[in-house]
């Protein structure tokens, strides 16, 4: 027994060391730097076309008669399902608890540059997508790395990392989060919640991306609006303090935050690192995951879906993360020593009557985590299909569904660590592809907006 325990501890230590290396400053600089480079190359496209992009995503919703499996809107909702999750509730709180108010500013910077990264990922995903024997679209980093860059081995690496991450951060971690929230708020045992969650997941996965798209297009808007309304309630109740909070955010983005209460203080470097790390964790810009959903969209041109896809980062980080951050800062609980989801619960409970805040955060976590399972199931499925062919799809869906229950009842410390490492390793081949294919992104973009190529998939 001691030998087994020693091995597990050694493995855990090794994973933590790899995690520190993978998610260290070089990776964060590469992620933000890629977004900054693409922003310059595209002449600030995410700022110039934000309103038309939101209109295309949320109002027009689809390009009728175009090739693809799901609408613009459903592709966006599937990607949002996978990214709007624990990072928006627990991740923001962790950033503020460790980095102080200025961390929110660096989350914004990560999100704004990340919009250009997300745009490039989606454009390449649509341009280099293929159709399988069943007439379903296949695309994402593994396809633009192999078909666009010509480096199939790099596409295989991405697919392997994505396939492993799907079972961890996209499955077991999320189902466990749901069960923890349900148990803590409503007293329901993990096993019962796990059975219900497994059945609910399996029923949706049977229908593939079209069913996932339909469910997420209903679930995601409801859960985001629900959470936004709760946060706005807190903000409006403390409206007179909002200008002071913004001053606090900007001041401590560039100056150290002194210790106070249960807050240990933070250097500027810690503030930047926490803001960037939690921002990337939340919106996944640069990881390449959401490009897989973008490739399934019905669209007349890669640029149109790329415009839709970049609004995902805007909604996730600039809207939802900001509201969480303002709620925590306005209530003053960020100096109390709490962190993670417990800090967000404390913030809502401080501002709202009774235990309303805890219920709101718990329901938010449940919806966010379940939707993440659905979104990541599709990412993992496409990674497996790329590696093993179409015959792997049905066994994959069945196994993915069973693993939901495993995650619900298991202890997951090591799973969290391994999954986070896999997420980081996904980013490396994807960022190489984005940088080397950036010329294609720029050429296709300016050709579209000049009117020379506004319809086909050239």
Secondary structure, 3 states (H helix, E strand, C coil): CHHHHHHHHHHHHHHHHHHHHHCCHHHHHHHHHHHHHHHHHCCCHHHHCHHHHHHHHHHHCCCCCCCCCECHHHHHHHHHHHHCCHHHHHHHHHHHHHHCCHHHHHHHHHHHHHHHHHHHHHHHHHHCCEECCCCCEECCHHHHHHHHCCCHHHHHHHHHHHHHHHHHHHHHHHHHHHHHHHHHHHCCCHHHHHHHHHHHHHHHHCCHHHHHHHHHHHHHHHHHHHHHHHHHHHHHHCHHHHHHHHHHHHHHCCCCECCECCECCECHHHHHHHHHHHHHHHHCCCCCHHHHHHCCECCCCHHHHHHHHHHHHHHHHHHHHHHHHHHHHHHCHHHCCCCHHHHHHHHHHHHCCCCHHHHHHHHHHHHHHHHHHHHHHHHHHHHHHHHHCCCHHHHHHHHHHHHHHHHHHCCCHHHHHHHHHHHHHHHHHHHHHHHHCHHHHHHHHHHHHCCCCCCCCC
